[in-house]
Amino acid sequence: MTYHDLSRRQFLQTSAAAASLFVLPRFAIAQAGPSASRKLNLAFIGGGGIADVAFDGCLGENYVAICDVDDARAAKNCAKYPHAKRFKDYRVMFDKMHREIDAVIVSIPDHSHFAAAYLAMQLGKHVYVQKPLTHDIWQARTLRRAAAYYKVITQMGNQGHTTEGIRLVKEWYESGVLGEVREVHAWFDGPNFEKGPYFSIPSTFPAPTMAPPASLDWDLWLGPAKKRKFSAAYAPLTWRGWWDFGCGELGDWACHTLDAPFWSLDLDAPTRVSVINLEPIAEGFVCRSSHLKFEFPARGNKPPVALHWYDGGQHPAPPLDWDRTKKFPSSGMLMIGDKNTLMTGARPDTPRLLPDKLWEEFKLNLPAKTIPRIKGGPFQEWVRAIKNEGPLPGSHFEYSARLTEMSLVGVMAQRTNRDIEWDAVNMRVTNHNGLEQIVRQPARRGWDFGAEVWRT
């Protein structure tokens, strides 16, 4: 029986039985035990493209399986790691190899992150998922619950969370260098439709269809998404431009650019996201540019925060302490405090204070470093945690699901071109009806997982 023939009920029975085998908190294979010298057995869901960084980041472990719906995309790494078993359907991989896998790395399009990660966690596998964590808010909440329910080690791949720079931002803020921060501005120059490679406007709407490449299983690529004919406007690279598959530039980059203020200021879900300016292109397709305002309430003794996001060439006016003889960056982030202003690039790894004269003076007497540093990047941080060699990863799902939810409330504003009032407690939009299908998007039969952790 193939997985195309296996019913969802049968799979859940199989996976539930398999999950009962894995009771250790770190290693899935009980007989091996959590030994630092023992290599992890890793399975890769996604065998090409961004998955290359996963293969490079986990060198030294055992690569036991590679799963990709496109033989051509996975060919390089399948040839490089010939001992790894090859699959197209990760459900088949789990059915055949669940006893041989310790941990799974998910590097596939956004709309398929959730199902792959959830099934792995249900089987007791530790998971690493590329950012953004999920495609909708319900999925983020469910993975957050599942991480605790199945007691697995998790990590989202926003690699900036392991850098020196993001630790400096948090340390400087907590030491009082910035004072109270009530205003944040973040901007990114994409989506760049002319240069690509990840965004491209199709020649027509709906997108022109054609036969899929012989190497691609198109139905498996669609996964939970509703059925449609193949278009080169969707795959392999430009799926981010379509709301059914991706989360646009905001969903893609907020996990990098907004990570530092989210962590430092102890933010959570916004109560409101307002559309200040938005330039649409076509229904179902990402906007050309936008300016959104996120509103966050006070957190303890921290004041409310207004966070502005700009993309597609929109950006804030340079602050008064910006050197006007210099070109203002095309992407970046500003945390504006009542004492000082901090600036980073699109990633949080190069923080500095403004203006230049203050920055040069500040570097002579930096605040103490109080946050542990990470060696080897996010994959090694995750591997060490599984092996009991280090603490939980910093972008574990309890944290990264909340970061993702914040960005997805903004994505909902972009998708609808509406202001969104968000009731985080009840996971619903309060000022518009009918957005439940965005908060929790329907999944095709055979891909609709996750209800189990909500019954507890």
C-alpha positions as CSV (number, residue, x, y, z in Angstrom):
1,M,0.0,0.0,0.0
2,T,1.4,3.4,-0.9
3,Y,0.8,6.6,1.0
4,H,-1.4,7.9,-1.8
5,D,-3.7,5.0,-0.8
6,L,-3.2,5.2,2.9
7,S,-6.0,7.0,4.7
8,R,-5.4,9.7,7.3
9,R,-7.0,7.6,10.0
10,Q,-4.6,4.7,9.2
11,F,-1.6,7.0,9.3
12,L,-2.6,8.5,12.7
13,Q,-2.9,5.0,14.1
14,T,0.5,4.1,12.7
15,S,2.2,7.3,13.9
16,A,0.6,7.2,17.3
17,A,1.9,3.6,17.8
18,A,5.3,4.7,16.7
19,A,5.4,7.7,18.9
20,S,4.9,5.5,21.9
21,L,8.3,4.0,21.3
22,F,10.1,7.3,21.8
23,V,10.1,8.3,25.4
24,L,13.5,9.8,25.9
25,P,13.5,13.6,26.0
26,R,16.5,14.0,23.6
27,F,17.3,10.9,21.5
28,A,14.5,9.2,19.7
29,I,16.3,5.8,19.5
30,A,16.1,4.5,23.0
31,Q,18.8,1.9,22.9
32,A,21.5,4.5,22.0
33,G,20.9,6.8,24.9
34,P,21.7,10.5,25.0
35,S,25.5,10.2,24.5
36,A,27.5,13.1,23.1
37,S,29.6,10.8,21.1
38,R,26.6,9.2,19.3
39,K,25.8,10.7,16.0
40,L,22.3,11.8,15.2
41,N,20.4,10.1,12.5
42,L,19.0,13.1,10.5
43,A,16.3,13.1,7.8
44,F,16.0,16.1,5.4
45,I,12.6,17.1,4.1
46,G,13.7,19.3,1.2
47,G,16.8,18.2,-0.6
48,G,17.9,21.2,-2.5
49,G,17.9,25.0,-2.5
50,I,17.9,26.4,1.0
51,A,18.3,22.8,2.3
52,D,22.0,23.2,1.3
53,V,22.6,25.2,4.5
54,A,21.2,22.4,6.5
55,F,23.4,19.8,5.0
56,D,26.4,22.0,5.6
57,G,25.3,23.0,9.1
58,C,25.0,19.4,10.4
59,L,28.2,17.9,9.1
60,G,29.4,15.1,11.3
61,E,26.0,13.6,11.9
62,N,24.5,10.6,10.0
63,Y,22.3,11.6,7.0
64,V,19.9,8.7,6.7
65,A,17.1,10.1,4.5
66,I,16.5,12.8,1.9
67,C,13.0,13.6,0.9
68,D,12.1,15.9,-2.0
69,V,9.2,16.0,-4.4
70,D,11.6,17.1,-7.2
71,D,14.3,14.6,-8.2
72,A,16.2,17.4,-10.1
73,R,16.3,19.7,-7.1
74,A,17.6,17.0,-4.8
75,A,20.0,15.5,-7.2
76,K,23.2,17.2,-6.0
77,N,22.7,16.3,-2.3
78,C,21.5,12.8,-3.1
79,A,24.7,12.3,-5.1
80,K,26.8,13.9,-2.3
81,Y,25.3,11.7,0.4
82,P,24.6,8.4,-1.4
83,H,24.0,6.4,1.8
84,A,20.9,8.5,2.6
85,K,17.7,6.8,1.5
86,R,15.7,8.7,-1.1
87,F,12.0,9.6,-0.8
88,K,9.5,11.9,-2.5
89,D,6.7,11.7,0.1
90,Y,7.8,12.3,3.7
91,R,4.7,10.3,4.9
92,V,6.2,7.3,3.2
93,M,9.6,8.1,4.7
94,F,8.1,8.2,8.2
95,D,6.2,5.0,7.7
96,K,9.3,3.1,6.5
97,M,12.0,4.7,8.6
98,H,10.6,6.1,11.8
99,R,12.7,3.8,14.0
100,E,15.9,5.0,12.2
101,I,15.4,8.7,12.5
102,D,16.3,10.9,15.5
103,A,15.6,14.4,14.1
104,V,14.2,16.1,11.0
105,I,15.1,19.3,9.1
106,V,12.2,20.9,7.1
107,S,13.3,23.1,4.2
108,I,10.3,23.2,1.9
109,P,7.8,26.0,0.8
110,D,6.0,27.8,3.6
111,H,2.6,26.2,3.0
112,S,4.0,22.7,3.7
113,H,6.1,23.5,6.8
114,F,3.4,22.6,9.3
115,A,2.3,19.1,8.1
116,A,5.9,17.9,7.8
117,A,7.0,19.3,11.2
118,Y,3.9,18.1,13.0
119,L,4.1,14.5,11.7
120,A,7.8,14.4,12.8
121,M,7.0,15.7,16.2
122,Q,4.1,13.3,16.6
123,L,6.6,10.5,16.0
124,G,8.9,11.9,18.7
125,K,11.4,13.5,16.3
126,H,13.2,16.7,17.1
127,V,12.6,19.3,14.4
128,Y,14.3,22.2,12.7
129,V,12.1,24.3,10.4
130,Q,13.2,27.0,8.1
131,K,11.5,30.4,8.7
132,P,8.8,31.4,8.7
133,L,7.7,28.7,11.0
134,T,4.2,28.3,9.5
135,H,1.9,29.6,6.9
136,D,-1.0,30.5,9.2
137,I,-1.5,31.5,12.8
138,W,-3.4,28.3,13.9
139,Q,-0.4,26.2,12.6
140,A,2.0,28.3,14.7
141,R,-0.1,27.9,17.8
142,T,-0.4,24.1,17.1
143,L,3.4,23.6,16.7
144,R,4.0,25.6,19.8
145,R,1.6,23.3,21.7
146,A,3.0,20.2,20.0
147,A,6.6,21.0,21.1
148,A,5.5,20.8,24.7
149,Y,3.1,17.9,24.2
150,Y,5.6,15.6,22.4
151,K,8.6,16.8,24.4
152,V,10.9,17.3,21.4
153,I,13.8,19.8,20.8
154,T,12.7,22.5,18.3
155,Q,14.4,25.3,16.3
156,M,13.2,27.7,13.7
157,G,15.9,28.7,11.1
158,N,16.1,32.5,11.7
159,Q,19.9,32.2,12.0
160,G,20.3,35.8,13.3
161,H,19.0,34.7,16.7
162,T,22.3,32.9,17.3
163,T,24.5,35.9,16.4
164,E,26.6,38.2,18.6
165,G,24.6,41.2,17.2
166,I,21.2,40.3,18.5
167,R,22.7,39.7,22.0
168,L,24.3,43.1,21.9
169,V,20.9,44.7,21.1
170,K,19.2,43.0,24.0
171,E,22.1,43.7,26.4
172,W,22.3,47.4,25.4
173,Y,18.5,47.8,25.8
174,E,18.4,46.0,29.2
175,S,21.3,48.1,30.5
176,G,19.4,51.3,29.8
177,V,21.4,52.6,26.9
178,L,18.4,53.3,24.8
179,G,16.0,54.3,27.6
180,E,12.3,53.5,27.0
181,V,11.6,52.4,23.5
182,R,8.1,53.3,22.2
183,E,8.8,53.3,18.5
184,V,10.4,50.8,16.1
185,H,10.9,51.1,12.3
186,A,11.9,48.2,10.1
187,W,12.2,48.2,6.3
188,F,13.2,45.8,3.5
189,D,13.7,46.7,-0.1
190,G,12.1,43.6,-1.6
191,P,10.1,42.1,-3.1
192,N,12.2,42.9,-6.1
193,F,10.1,41.7,-9.1
194,E,12.5,42.7,-11.7
195,K,15.7,41.1,-10.3
196,G,14.2,38.0,-8.6
197,P,14.8,35.2,-7.9
198,Y,12.1,34.7,-5.3
199,F,9.4,37.1,-6.6
200,S,8.2,37.5,-10.2
201,I,5.0,38.9,-11.6
202,P,3.5,36.3,-14.0
203,S,2.6,37.3,-17.6
204,T,-1.1,36.9,-16.8
205,F,-3.5,36.4,-13.9
206,P,-4.4,33.6,-13.4
207,A,-0.9,32.4,-14.0
208,P,-0.3,30.5,-17.2
209,T,-0.4,26.7,-16.7
210,M,1.6,23.9,-18.3
211,A,2.7,20.3,-17.7
212,P,5.0,20.0,-14.7
213,P,8.6,18.9,-15.2
214,A,9.1,15.2,-15.4
215,S,11.2,15.3,-12.2
216,L,8.5,16.9,-10.1
217,D,5.5,15.3,-8.3
218,W,3.2,18.3,-8.5
219,D,0.5,16.8,-6.3
220,L,3.0,16.2,-3.5
221,W,4.4,19.7,-4.0
222,L,0.9,21.1,-3.4
223,G,0.5,19.1,-0.3
224,P,-2.2,20.7,1.9
225,A,-3.0,23.4,-0.7
226,K,-6.0,23.1,-2.9
227,K,-5.5,21.3,-6.2
228,R,-4.6,23.3,-9.3
229,K,-2.6,22.9,-12.5
230,F,1.2,23.5,-12.5
231,S,2.6,26.8,-13.4
232,A,6.2,27.9,-13.6
233,A,5.0,31.0,-11.8
234,Y,4.6,28.9,-8.7
235,A,7.6,26.6,-8.6
236,P,10.4,26.0,-8.0
237,L,11.4,29.5,-6.7
238,T,8.6,32.1,-7.0
239,W,6.0,30.5,-4.8
240,R,6.6,33.3,-2.1
241,G,4.6,35.7,-4.3
242,W,1.4,33.7,-3.9
243,W,-0.5,33.9,-0.6
244,D,-1.6,30.3,-1.1
245,F,2.0,29.1,-0.8
246,G,4.1,31.9,0.8
247,C,3.9,34.8,3.3
248,G,5.4,37.5,1.1
249,E,8.3,39.7,2.0
250,L,7.0,40.4,5.5
251,G,6.6,36.8,6.4
252,D,10.0,36.0,4.9
253,W,12.0,38.7,6.6
254,A,10.2,39.7,9.8
255,C,11.8,36.6,11.4
256,H,15.1,38.3,10.7
257,T,14.6,42.0,10.9
258,L,12.1,42.1,13.7
259,D,13.7,39.4,15.8
260,A,15.9,41.8,17.8
261,P,13.2,44.2,18.9
262,F,10.7,41.4,19.5
263,W,13.1,39.6,21.8
264,S,14.6,42.7,23.5
265,L,11.3,44.5,24.1
266,D,9.5,41.3,25.2
267,L,6.8,41.7,22.5
268,D,4.1,39.2,21.8
269,A,1.1,39.4,19.5
270,P,0.0,42.9,18.4
271,T,-3.5,44.1,19.3
272,R,-3.8,46.0,16.0
273,V,-2.1,46.2,12.6
274,S,-3.1,49.2,10.5
275,V,-2.5,49.6,6.8
276,I,-0.9,53.0,6.3
277,N,-0.1,52.5,2.6
278,L,-0.4,49.5,0.4
279,E,0.0,49.0,-3.4
280,P,-1.8,45.8,-4.5
281,I,-1.0,43.9,-7.7
282,A,-3.7,41.1,-8.1
283,E,-6.0,39.0,-6.0
284,G,-4.1,36.1,-4.4
285,F,-0.7,37.8,-5.1
286,V,1.6,39.7,-2.8
287,C,1.5,43.5,-2.7
288,R,4.1,45.6,-4.6
289,S,4.8,47.6,-1.5
290,S,3.4,48.4,1.9
291,H,3.7,50.4,5.1
292,L,2.0,48.8,8.2
293,K,1.8,49.9,11.8
294,F,1.8,47.3,14.5
295,E,0.5,48.3,18.0
296,F,1.7,46.4,21.1
297,P,0.3,47.1,24.6
298,A,2.4,47.8,27.7
299,R,4.2,44.7,29.1
300,G,4.8,45.1,32.8
301,N,6.8,48.3,33.3
302,K,7.6,48.5,29.5
303,P,5.5,51.1,27.6
304,P,3.4,50.4,24.6
305,V,5.2,50.1,21.3
306,A,4.3,51.3,17.8
307,L,6.3,49.2,15.2
308,H,6.3,50.3,11.6
309,W,7.1,47.8,8.8
310,Y,7.9,49.0,5.2
311,D,8.7,47.0,2.1
312,G,8.8,47.3,-1.7
313,G,10.9,50.5,-1.6
314,Q,9.0,52.3,1.1
315,H,11.0,53.3,4.2
316,P,11.0,55.7,7.1
317,A,12.4,59.1,7.0
318,P,16.0,59.1,8.2
319,P,16.1,59.9,11.9
320,L,17.4,63.4,12.9
321,D,20.7,61.9,14.2
322,W,21.4,60.2,10.8
323,D,24.4,61.7,8.9
324,R,22.8,63.3,5.9
325,T,26.1,63.0,3.9
326,K,25.6,59.2,3.9
327,K,23.1,57.2,1.8
328,F,20.3,55.8,3.9
329,P,20.3,52.0,3.9
330,S,17.8,50.2,1.6
331,S,17.0,47.8,4.4
332,G,17.3,48.0,8.2
333,M,15.8,48.5,11.6
334,L,15.6,51.4,14.1
335,M,14.8,51.2,17.8
336,I,14.1,54.7,18.9
337,G,14.5,55.2,22.6
338,D,14.1,58.3,24.7
339,K,17.8,58.3,25.4
340,N,19.4,56.9,22.2
341,T,18.6,55.4,18.8
342,L,19.9,51.9,17.8
343,M,20.2,50.7,14.2
344,T,20.8,47.4,12.5
345,G,20.8,46.1,9.0
346,A,18.1,43.7,7.7
347,R,19.6,41.1,10.0
348,P,20.3,41.8,13.7
349,D,24.0,41.1,13.5
350,T,25.5,44.6,13.1
351,P,23.9,46.9,15.7
352,R,25.2,50.5,16.3
353,L,24.1,53.7,17.9
354,L,23.4,56.9,16.1
355,P,24.9,59.4,15.5
356,D,28.4,58.4,14.5
357,K,30.2,60.5,17.1
358,L,28.1,58.9,19.9
359,W,28.8,55.4,18.4
360,E,32.6,56.0,18.5
361,E,32.4,57.1,22.1
362,F,30.1,54.2,23.1
363,K,32.4,51.6,21.7
364,L,35.1,52.6,24.2
365,N,33.0,51.5,27.2
366,L,30.4,48.8,26.1
367,P,28.0,47.3,28.6
368,A,28.8,44.0,30.1
369,K,28.0,40.8,28.1
370,T,25.4,39.0,30.1
371,I,23.8,36.6,27.5
372,P,25.5,33.3,26.7
373,R,27.0,33.2,23.2
374,I,26.3,30.5,20.6
375,K,29.1,28.7,18.7
376,G,28.6,27.2,15.3
377,G,25.3,28.7,14.4
378,P,21.6,27.5,14.7
379,F,22.1,23.9,13.4
380,Q,24.9,23.2,15.9
381,E,22.9,24.9,18.7
382,W,20.0,22.5,17.9
383,V,22.2,19.4,17.6
384,R,23.9,20.1,21.0
385,A,20.6,20.5,22.7
386,I,19.4,17.1,21.4
387,K,22.6,15.6,22.7
388,N,22.2,17.2,26.1
389,E,25.4,19.2,25.4
390,G,23.7,22.6,25.7
391,P,20.5,24.5,26.6
392,L,17.4,24.6,24.5
393,P,17.9,26.5,21.2
394,G,17.0,30.2,21.4
395,S,14.5,30.1,18.6
396,H,12.6,27.1,20.0
397,F,9.0,27.0,19.0
398,E,7.7,28.6,22.3
399,Y,9.6,31.7,21.1
400,S,9.6,31.4,17.3
401,A,5.8,30.6,17.1
402,R,5.1,33.9,18.8
403,L,7.5,35.8,16.5
404,T,5.9,34.1,13.5
405,E,2.3,34.9,14.8
406,M,3.2,38.6,15.1
407,S,4.4,38.7,11.5
408,L,1.3,36.7,10.2
409,V,-1.1,39.2,11.7
410,G,0.7,41.7,9.5
411,V,0.5,39.4,6.6
412,M,-3.2,39.1,7.1
413,A,-3.5,42.9,6.9
414,Q,-1.5,42.8,3.6
415,R,-3.6,40.0,2.2
416,T,-6.9,41.8,2.9
417,N,-5.7,45.4,2.7
418,R,-7.6,46.0,5.9
419,D,-6.8,47.1,9.4
420,I,-6.7,44.1,11.7
421,E,-7.8,44.2,15.4
422,W,-6.4,41.0,16.8
423,D,-7.7,39.1,19.9
424,A,-4.8,36.9,20.7
425,V,-6.4,35.1,23.6
426,N,-9.2,33.8,21.4
427,M,-7.2,33.7,18.2
428,R,-9.6,35.8,16.1
429,V,-10.0,39.0,14.2
430,T,-12.6,41.2,16.0
431,N,-13.3,44.0,13.5
432,H,-14.0,41.8,10.4
433,N,-16.0,38.7,9.7
434,G,-14.8,35.9,7.4
435,L,-11.1,35.9,8.1
436,E,-11.2,32.6,9.9
437,Q,-10.0,31.0,6.6
438,I,-6.8,33.0,6.8
439,V,-6.2,32.4,10.6
440,R,-6.6,28.7,9.9
441,Q,-6.4,27.8,6.3
442,P,-8.2,24.7,5.0
443,A,-6.0,21.7,4.3
444,R,-6.7,18.9,1.8
445,R,-7.7,15.5,3.1
446,G,-4.6,13.6,4.0
447,W,-2.7,16.7,5.1
448,D,-5.1,18.0,7.8
449,F,-3.1,17.2,11.0
450,G,-2.8,18.8,14.4
451,A,-6.1,18.5,16.1
452,E,-4.7,16.0,18.7
453,V,-2.8,18.5,20.7
454,W,-5.9,20.7,21.1
455,R,-7.8,17.9,22.9
456,T,-5.6,18.1,26.0
